Amino acid sequence: MSQKKSRGGASAVDDADELSRSPLQAVLLADSFTLKFRPITLERPKVLLPLVNVPMIDYTLSWLETSGVEEVFVFCCAHAQQVKEHLEDAGWTGKPAAREMVVKTVESHDAISAGDALRVMYGRGVINGDFVLISGDTISNMSLKDAVQEHKDRRKKDPLAVMTMIIKHSKPSVLTLQTRLGNDEIVMAIAPETKELLYYEDRADDSHLYVTIDKDILATNPTLQLHNNMEDCYVDICSPEVLSLFTDNFDYQHLRRHFVKGLLVDDIMGYKIYTHEIHSSYAARVDNFRSYDAVSKDIIQRWTYPMVPDVLSFGNCHEMKLHRQGIYKASDVTLSHSAQIGANSVIGNATSIGEQCKISNSVIGKGCSIGKNVLIHGSYIWDNVIVEDGCKVSNSLVCDDVHLRAGAIVEPGCILSFKIKVGKNVVVPAYSKVSLHEKPSNEDSDEELEYADTNSGVTDSPPFSSMRSNTDHPTVESEDDDLGASETGTSGVLGYIWASGDTGTQDEWRQSIAPVPKEKLQELQHAISVDDVDGSEEDFNSRLREADHDNDSEISVVEDDDYTKFEKEVEETFQRALDGVHQDNLILEINALRLSYSLQHADCAGAIFYSIMRSALVAAQSTDESLLKATADALTKWRDLLRNYTKTVDEEMEILLKFEEMCQDITKEFSPLFSKILPYLYDKDLVSEDAILRWAEEKENADESDKVFVKQSDAFIQWLKEAEEEDEDEDEEE
């Protein structure tokens, strides 16, 4: 024990100056040590899966390079050869690798967890100072400078401060208890002054609205912040002692459940973990299929800039060009004149799209052939996929070299792994996972390795005998020899359907690419409401706030700006609507958020208006004319949604005040267009004459700086006043 103490104690103080001068290093785990992306990861490592047509690991390495990291050690395990070949092909390693950041690979086939990987890194002796620990499926544009400096400053004062975790605000849905990334809510207790992490629970029991915290924590920390609205970005700034702690404790396998929780409850060694919250920057880990979808949308909508398709370029990746409405296209796309490419879509190199096709909110890879009358919505089509005439693909993922015969339908939530072939008019049921590989039996835990070898320990995986036909017949026999009954029964699909785990298909929606079904949202909302005696909003609000109040405790909970959080969550919810979530579902989620924050309809009106205008700004190009048109299109599209929350003049006034605020501070691009957009809001019945005149009247005695937009709109306001006077005169004559 004393040996551990000295290793993390006095020696760290003595070497503090040397550590601060050491080049910043990073350890990148190129193996997720989970099974969430099976069956795809049986054939390709997760870090090489394309995210908006760029392998995930390239985003991570690009960010590390721009953040000032000088040396990265990529730890490879499963599919190590594929990872090493990609790094060389993309120019990260090998000669000539003309980059400022040095990338080296560390290979081991014995590691079956993140803990094992870090023990291997310790044994190699290559880490010389503080380092960044990150997974190769992380997308970020944050600056590491402040977080690293905070960590180093703490280390000088307290050598026991061994880790700084990056976190950001992301409150889970009141209905699903998940974040928009598909992760379950995390409960953290943080000291407000020092930002020390005191408690961490990523498997909280949501059947109770309370958590159990050790009394010693409460005794030594009279004030703390208890959060269930923080997202763990899985980006850590670590001291070298972290590696030695893993080596000394072989029970540490999982980074959070074992290591973080282990240090928090260890009162002998006294090691400490701190947090660094980011606000305007982006950081997210692609942990499951839902986060794959959410992060892809964020990239397309440029929240991750400069990590966006038209800026990033690696190896054989072809240049992408950004067009209006968030549409990205490679230069050599063959597009029929009658084909329609909708907003927030990406079309890859050497892809052809036939007549009368409709593609929206989707990513199409390179070398794909899309036939006539094809509908693709909210989906990810990887490279060299053939989609014949009349097919429909909704909110699904289709891997390389898949072939969909004419009339095939892929329902929401499906995963078609590599080289799957679907016969004519076959309907692939929702949430199906199909692979040429049978499902391995060794799936005991999420910590197991994604090995490509499936020859040992397999279970019987049924062929797609349960497929429906897109005709009046119950099943369809394939006309092609390669889709014969010897492989798939009579379903006309070449591949094995993977049965769901213990939860069954009923919970597949939780981490699916497909939006949460409307029926499930209604079911969850009903489940919440029936817990209350009379189902009133007051009781519902009280129930949601129960966890924040404990009269017998001496803890004081420090609250943040609730409206800012609410507005951010509404924006995140609205982003899902842009991805294809039905408007009725959107209203359900916004109403649930309003209740959880105890806010009014006017607050919803302002937050929704903000989200709509932000979407217009993203869709527009750099000119005022294009921004004005994008704004008109967005307001027209979402008019009914906004009117759902503008039933009174006060609620309409909130829109005007929010628009003013945006023009003055957040989105100044709208500032010169205020007087042109205001009449449009009036014409579309989003704000009434009474609301506009009342807004102008309230500004009469305001400072000149607050009258900018009233003066800009003076001509229109005078027109309204004159029209009102004419109406009054006509009434008097009658």
N, C-alpha and C positions, 0 to 999 in steps of 0.2 A: 504494500500500500504506500509506504513512504517513497518508494522508487517512482511511483506514478506522480506523487505530489511534487517531487523535485522536477520531473520532466515538464509538468505544466506550470510550475511555480517560478522559482528564482531564475532558472535558466531563460525563461521567456522574457523576464525583465532585462536581463543582461544582454539579450540578443535583440531587444526591441528596435534599436536604431538600425541594426543590420537587416532586420525583417522589412523595415520601411523602405530600405533601398533595394530590396530584392525585386527582380522582374515579376510582374503579376502572372501567375500560372493558373491553369484551369484543369480540372479533371472532368471529362465528358463521358458519361456512361452511355455507350452505344447499344446497350441491351436494357430493355425495360424490366426484365425479370417478371413479367406478367403474361397473362393469357388473353387479355381483353381484345386483342386484334386477331385472334385466331378466327377462321382458318388461314387468313392471309399470311400470317407470320410463320407458318410452316414452311413457306417457300421463299420469303424475303424478309429481312430484318425490319422491324418497325421504323427505325431511323431512316431507312431508304424508301419508305412509302411516300408517294408524291403528295404534297400539300399545295394545291393550286399549281400543279405541274412542276414543282420543285421539291426534291427530296428534303424531308424534315431536317436532317442534319446540316444541310447547307444554310438554312435559316439560322440555326444555332451558332455555327462557326462564323458566319458573317457578322452576327451581332457581337460575339466575343472579340472579333478582330476590330470592329469599330469602337469597342469599349476600352481598348487599350491593353487587352490581354496579349502577352508576348509569347507564351508557350502553352500549348494545349496537349494533354495526353488523352487520347481517345481509347477508352477501354472497350475491347471487342471480345465477345464470347460466342454466342450463337451467330452463325452465318458470318464469322469473322472475315473470311476471304472476300465475301461480297462487299463488306464495309471497306476493307483495305483497297480493293480495286476501284471502288467509287471515289475514295479520297484522292487516289492518284489520277483518275480520269478527270476529276473536277479541278485538279490543280492545287489541292490542299497539301499533298505530300509529293515526294519524288522530285526528280530533276527534269526540267527546271521548275521549282515552285517559287516563283517570284512574288513572295508575300512577306509582309513585315512580321506576321505571326507564324511561328513554327508549330507545325502539327505533327505529332508522333503517335504511333499506335502502340498499345500494350495489349497483348493477346493472352488469354487464358481460357482453357476449356473445362476447368474444374469449378469455376465460380457458378453458384446457383442463386446468388442474391447480391444486392448492392453491398451488403456487409462483406461478403467474400471478395468482391471487386476492390474495395478499399483496403482490405488486408493485403491483397496482391500489390496494390500501389505502395503501401508502406514497405513491403519487402523489397521493392525495386529501388527505394531510396532516391527517387527523382524529385520529390517535392521539397523545396528549399525554404519556403516561407508561407505566408498566407496565400490561400488559393480559392478559386471559385469552383464550387461543386454543382454540377448541372447535368441534366439528362439531355440526350440528343433529340428529344421531341419538344423542346422548349422554343417558343417564339417570343421575341422581345425587342423593344427599341429603347429601353430604359438606359440611362447613364449609370454605370457602375461606380463612377468616381466618388459620389457622396457616401454610398453604402460602404465601400472599401475604406474610405478615410475614417468614417465613424468606427468601423471595426478596429482599425489600427490605433485610433485614439483611445478606445476602451482598453485595448490590450496593454497600452503603456501604463494605464492607471490600475487595471485589474487583470493580471495574467490568467485568471480563471475564466475570462470571457472568451470562449473557444469558438462560438458560431454566431453569425447574424443571418437570420432568415428574412427573405424578401416576401412581403405580404401586400395585398391590396384589397380595397373594399369590394365586396360582391355578395350581397345578402341573398340567401337562398329563397326560392319561391315559397310563399306561405302554403301553397297547395301541395307541391311535390317535395318540399324540403330539400331541393337540389339547386345548385347554381346553374347558370345557363351553360356551363361546361359539362353538365351531367354529373358533377361530383356531389356527394352528400355533404351536408353542412358540417363545418368544423367549429368546435367551441374552443376559444383561447382566452386565457386570463393574462393580461399584460399590465405591468406597472406603468402608470401614465407618465411619470417623470423620466424614468430611466429607459423605458421601452423593453425591460427585461421580460422574457416569456416565463410565466409562472405555472401555466397549466395548458395542456394541449390534448384534445380528444377528437379524433377523426371518425369515431364510431359511436357517436352519442346516441342514446336511447331516445328516439323521438316520441315514444309513447308517454313520456313524462316531460313536463315543462320545467324541469329543474336539473341542475348538475350537482355532483358531490365533489367538493373541494376540501383538501386536507386542512384541518384546523390550524396547523402550523403556518400555512401560507397566509391565512387570515390574520393570525396573531402578529406576523412580521410585516404585513402589508395592509395597513388600515384603509388604504385607498387603492383600488385596482379597476381596470376596465375589463369587463366580461363581454366578449364578442362572439356572436354566431354569424357575423356579417363580414368575415374576412376570408379571402381566398389565399391559400398557400401556393405561391408561385413556383415552389420547388427550385429556387435559386438561392444558394447558400454561400456566404463568405466564411471560410473556415480557417482556423489556425492549424499548424501541423499536428497539434495534439489530437485532433479529431481522428487522424489515421491511426495513431498509437492506441487510442481508446478502443477502436474497433479490433485492433490486434490483441489487446488485453482482455477483451470480452467477446468470446466467440458466440455468445447468445445474441449479440447484435446482428440482426440480418436485415430487417427493414429499417430505412432511414428514419421514419417517423415513429412507427409503432414500437420499435425497440430502442433505437438510439436516443431520439429526442425525449421520449417518455422516460427512458432509463436515467438520463442525466437529470431530469426534473425531479425525480423522486430520490435521487442519490444525495443524501445529506452528509456523507462522509467526505467525498472528494471535493464537493462544492463547486463544480464546474457550472458555468452559466451560459444561457442562450439568450440572445437579444433579437429584436425585430426591427426591420426598416420598412416603413410603409411607403409605397409609391402612389402617386395621385393621378397625374396627367399622362404618365408613360404607360406602355403596354407590356404585359408579361403574362403568358399563359402556357400551360403544358397540355399537349394533346394526349390525354390519358385514356380516352374511350371514343367510341364512334360519335357520340353527341358533341364532344369537344372538338373532334375532327371537323365536324360540320360548322360549329360556331366559330372556330379559329379561321377556317377557310373563308367564311363570310367576312370576318374582320379584316383579313388580308385584302380581299377584293374591294372592300369599302374603305381601305387605306388607313385604318386605325393603327396599323403596324408600320407605317412609313418610317424609314425608307425600305423596309422589308416587304416590297410589293412587286408584282409581276413585271412591270415595265422598268424597274430599276435593277433587280437582281439578274445576274447572268452567270452561269457556271458551265464549264465544259462544253457539252454539245447542246446546251439549252439555247433555243432561238429567241431572238428579240421579240418582245411583245409590245404592242402599241395600245395605249389607252384611248378609248373613244367615249362618246357621250353616254350617260346613264351607267357608268361603271362597267362598260363592255371592253374586254381586252381581246385582241386578235393578233395572231402571228401574221407575218407578211404574206405567206403563201397559202392562205386558207382559200378553198374553193367553195363559194357560197352562192347558192341559187338565188335568183332575183326574188322569188316568191317566198323564200325562207325568212323566218322572223327570229331574230336574236333579241331576247328580252334583257332587262336591266340585270346588272350584277352577274354577268356570265363571262367565261373565259373559253376561247377556242384556240387549241394548240396547233402547232406546225403541221403542214401537209395533211390537214383534215379536210374532207369534203362533206358538204351538207346539201341534201337534195331538196326538191321542190316541196312547198307547202309544209316545211318542217317548222316547229315551234319549240324553241329552246329558251328557258328562263331560269335564273338563279342556279345555274349549273356550270360545272367545269368539264370541258371536253379536252382530252389529251391529244398527243400527236399521232398522226397516221391513222386516224379513225375514218370510217366510212359510214355516214349516216344517210339512209335511204330517203324515200319520199314519204310525206304525211306522217312523220315521226314526231311524237310529243315527248319531250324530256324536261322535267321540272324538278328543281331542288336536288339534283343528282350529281354524281361524280363518275365520269366515264374516263378511265385511264387510257393507256396507249394501245393503238392497233386493234381497236374494238370495231366489230362489224355489226351495225344495227340495220336490219333490212326494213323494207317498206311497211308502214302501218303499225310499227311498234310503239309502246308507251312505257316510259320508265319514270317512276315517281319516287323522289326522296330516297334513293338507293345508291349503293356503291358498286360499280362494275369494274373489275380488274382487267389487266392486260390480256389481250388476245381472246376475249369473250366473243361469242358469236350468237346474236339473237336473230332467229329466223323470222320471216314475215309474220306480222300480226301478234307477236309475242308481247305479253304484258308483265312488267315487273312491278309489283305492288310496293307500297311504302315500307321502308325499313329493311330491305333485302341487301344481302352481301353476296355477290357472285365472285368467287375467287378465280384465280388464273385459269384461262383456257376452257371455261365452262361453255357448253353449247346448249342453247334452248331451242326446242323445236317450234315448228309453225303453230301459231295460235295458242301456245301454251301460256297459262297464267301462273306465274311464280307467286305463291301466297305471301302476304305481308310478314315481315320479320324473318324470312327464311335465310339461312346461311348455307351456301352450296359450295362444295369443294371436290376436286378430283381425289383428294386424300380422305380416307376414312378417319373418323374421329378417334384420337388416341384416348386410352383409358386413364393415363397418368395425369389427371387434371385435378389433383387434390387441393391445390392452393394457388393463390395469385402469385406466390413467390417462385413458382416453378419456371424453368427455363423454356424459351421458345425454340426447341430444337427442330431441325428440318426432318430428322429421321423419324418416320412414323411406322417403321416395320415391326417394332416391338410394342406389345401391349395395346392392341387395338380392340375396339368394341364394334359390334355390328351396327353400322350406320345405314339406315334404310335408304333405298333409292327414292326418287321422287314419284312414287306411285300415287301420292295424294294430290298431285297437280291437277288443276282444273284446266279445261279447255276454253279458249276464247271463241267457242262456237256452240252449237246446240248439243254436241256430243260430249259424254262424260270424260273421255280421255282421247288422246290423239296419238296414233302410231306414226313415228317419224318416217318420212319418205327417204331419209338418208341412211346409208349403211352405218355411218359412224355414230348414229344415235339409236342403235338397235336395242332390243329387249334384253340381251345378255348383260348389258351394263346397267340399264335403268328401268327394267320392267317395260311398261307400255307408255310411259309418260312423255317420251320424246325429249328428255333432258339428260345430258351426260354429266353426271356428278352425284355426290352423296349429300343428302340433307343432314345437317347437324342438329341433333336433338338439343333442346334447351336444358339448362342445369336444373338445380333443385327448385328454382322459382318458377320454372315453366315459362310458356310464352306470354303469360299474363303480365309479366314485368319486363318484357323485352323493350317496351317503350322508354324505360328509364334512361338507357344509354344508347339509344338508337339515333340514326341520322334523321329519321322521320320526326316531324313535330309531335308533341304530345296530343293524342286524339281528343277531340272535343268531349266524347263520352267519358273519357278518363278524368278530364278536368272537372266535369260536372259531378262525377262520382266522388272525387276528392273534396270538392266544395261542399257537397252534401254531407260527407263524413265529418267535416269540421263543424257544420252548422248543427247537426243533430246532437253533438256533445253538449250544446247549450240547452238550458231548460226551455227557453221560449224562442231560441234562435235569433234574438235581437242583435243589432249591431253593437249595442253597448256591452252585452255579455261577450260577444265575439272579441271586441277590442280588449276587454278585461282579461280574457283568456290568453290572448296573444302577448299581453304585457306582464302576465303573472311571473314569468321567469326573471323579470328585471327588478322585482321588488321583494324584499324579504325584511319585514319589520323587526325581526329578531336578530338581524345581522348588523354588524357595525361597518359593513362595506358600503362605501359610497360609489355608486356607478356613475362614471363620467360619460355624459351623452354627447354625441357629435351633432352636427347640423342635420336634423332629420330630413328637411326638405331637399337638401342637396343630395342626400342618399336616395330619397324617393325619386327625384328627377333622373338620377343616373340609372336606377332600376327600371323606370318606365322606358328610358331610351334603350336599354338592353332588351326589354320585352318587345319594343317596337321593332328592333332589328330582326327579331325572329319573325315578325309579321312580314317584313321585307323578304324573308327567306321562304315565305309561302304559308305561314300560319294563318288560319281563317280569322276574319275580323271578329266573329263571335267569341272565339277562344281568347283573342287579344283583350276584349272587353272584360271577360271573366278574370283574366290575370291582373289587369289594371285595377279592377274593383277590389280584388283581394289585397293588392298592395295598398290601396287607399285605406282599407279597413285596418290593416296592420300598422299603418303609420298614423291612424286617427286624423286623416286629412279630409278636405272638402272637395266637391266637384270642381271648384275653381282651381284648386291645386292641380287636379288632373288635366284640366284644360290647358294650363300653362305648360305643364310637362310634356303633354302630347304635341302641342304646337311647336315646342322647342325641338322635339324629335323629328317632326315632319320637315321643319325648315333645315335641320342638319342633314337630313337625307337628300334634300334638294341641293344643298351645297356640295355634297359628295358627288351627286349625279351630274352637276353642271361642269362646263369647261371654264376657262379663265375670264371670259367676257361677261359684261353686265347683261347683255342680251340673252346669252345662254342660261345665266342664272335666273333671269326673270321667267324664261320659259319653263325651266326645271321647277321653279317654285309654283307656277300656275298648274303644272301637271301634278305635282305632289299634293297641292291643296285640293285639287279636283278629285284625285284618287281617294284621299282620306277625309273628305268633307263630312261624310256620314259619321265616321268615328269621332271627329272633333265635335260635331253638333250633339253627340250623345252627352257631352259634358258642358254644353253652353246653353242652358235653359233660361238663364236670367241675365240681366244687364251686368251684374257684378261678375259673373263668369265670363262674359264677353270682354269686360274690362281687363280681366286677367290676361287675355290674349294680347291686347294692346300694350299692356305694361311689360309683358314678357318680350314682345317684339322690340320695344324700346331698349330694354336691357341688353338684348342680343346685339342690336345695332351699335350700342355704345361700347360694349366690352367684348363679348364672347365671339360673335361672328360679325365683325365690322364690314365684311363684304356686302352685307345687306343695307348698310347705312345710306348709300346714294339712291337706293331703290325703294326706300320707305314710302315715299309719296305715290309711287306707282303700284305697290303691293296693297296699300290700304284700300283703294277703291275696289280692288279685286276681292278682298275679304268682305267688303260690303256687298258687292254683287252676288257673291256666293252664299249670302246670308250667314256668314260666320261671325260677323259683328254687325250689330244694328246701328241705325242712325242715332238712337238714344245713347248707346255706349260710346260712339265716337264723339258726339257733342259733349257728353259728360266728361269724357277724358280731356277734351280741349278746355273745357271750363275749369277743371281742377288745375290745369297748368297755368292759368292766367296770373296767379300770384307767385308762381315758382321762380327760381333763379333762371337767368338767361340760358345757362347751360342745360337746363331741363326743358327748354322750349324749342330745342333744335328741330325736332321732328314735327311738332305742331306747326312751326313756321314753314317747314318744308312742305307740309300738307295743307297750307292755308287756303289755296284755291279750292280744293275739294271740300274742306270744312265750310267755307263760305257758301259753296253751292248747296250743301246740305241745309244750312241755315235758311237760305232763300227758299228752298223747296218746302221746308217746314212752315215758313211764314205764308207761302202761297196756299198750303193746305189749310192753315188756320183761317185765312181770308175766305176760302171757299166754304168752309164750315159755317162761318158767320153769315154769309149770303144765303145759305140754305135755311 
